[in-house]
Amino acid sequence: MVRRRSVKLAATMALTLVVLSAALPAGAQMPKRIAHIGYLWIGAEGSDKATRTGLQQGLQELGYIEGRDIVVEYQYADGNIERLRQLVSDMVARKVDIIIATGTVVADAVKRATTTIPVVAGTGDPLRPGLVASLARPGGNITGFSAMVPELGGKYLELLHELVPRATRIAVLWNPMNGASQDLVQSMREPAGALGLNLLLHEARVSGDILIALDAIAGQNPDALVIDTDALLISHRKIIVGFAAMHQLPAVYGMREFFDDGGLISYGASIFDSWRLVIAGYVDKILKGAKPADLPVQQPTRFELLVNLKAASALGLTVPPLILTRADEVIE
C-alpha cells in the first residue's frame, strides 16, 4: 500500500513538471527562487548608513540584484528592546533565509529566537554573550564579523593626551550590555593610570539612557570625552556629537559615522568595508550552501585615523603635526 502511494506521488510530481514546462515559452527556464533576507538594526532608520550601504554595495559587487535574486527586508527597533524582540519573532515566524544582525544586542535577541535560521552578524565580542563557540569555529547558526579590539581603549586615551595634554578627567559613554564595550573600558584602566587620567564612566543601555547620561556628563564638567563603538550610541551620534560641540568637549570616537557628522577625531575599523566584504561575502556563501558553523568570525585588519580640523578650530585646539601625519583623512 505504501509503495503504490509513492509511485502515485512520483507520477503526479512528474506530470506537474511537464505541465509547468509546457506553459513556459520555448527556451525559457523555470523561475528561480528569490532569497529573502532580514536585516535588523537596533536604532532608527537612517542611522545605519555605513552598514546598510556597505552591505548593499557588497551584494551588488557579488552579482546580486534586489528583486531578481534577493529581497532584503530592513527593520529598525528605534532603540526599543521590546520592539526588537517583536521584529525578531516576526522574521523567525516567516522563516526568512538569512537574518543579518547589526550589533551584539540584536544578535543575542536573534540567537534566543532561533537555532536554525542562518545568522550573519556584525558584533563587538561574540564570545562574551556566547553567540559563537569560538572565532575560528563558531558552531551553531551564527557567524560574521567581530570588532573586538580591546587595545583600542588605550589608543583613544593616547590620542586625547596628545591632543589635549592638560586633560585629566575623561568622561566615557559606553553600553555595559555589550561585551566588547566591557573589554574596551577595562583596557582603558591601565593606560589611564599611566597617563594620570581619571575615567568618569557613564552607562547607556537603551535609548532613554543617553540624554540622562549626557546630562550627568555635563554636570561633572570633564576635560574630554570618549565614545564607545556600540551600535546604540552610533544610532544617536548626531545628539552625541552636538553635545560635545555645545559643551566644548574634545572627543574621540571609535566609528567613522561620528566623524562624518562633525566629530573631532575617530579611530577604528572601517565598518563600511567590513560589511561590504565580510557580511555580504558570508551572505553569498550561505546562499550557495555554506553553513555558519564552518565560517570563522572575522576581525578587522584595517584601521582609520580621521581628523576634523574644522571641529578642532571650533574647540580652540591645534592638532599636533604628529597626529596629522598619521591621519588617513583630514577635513580642513
Helices and strands as residue ranges (DSSP letters): H 2-23, E 35-41, H 49-61, E 70-76, H 81-94, E 98-102, H 104-113, E 119-123, E 142-146, H 152-163, E 169-174, H 179-195, E 198-203, H 207-220, E 224-227, H 231-235, H 237-246, E 251-253, H 256-260, E 265-269, H 271-273, I 274-279, H 280-287, G 292-294, E 303-308, H 309-314, H 321-326, E 329-331
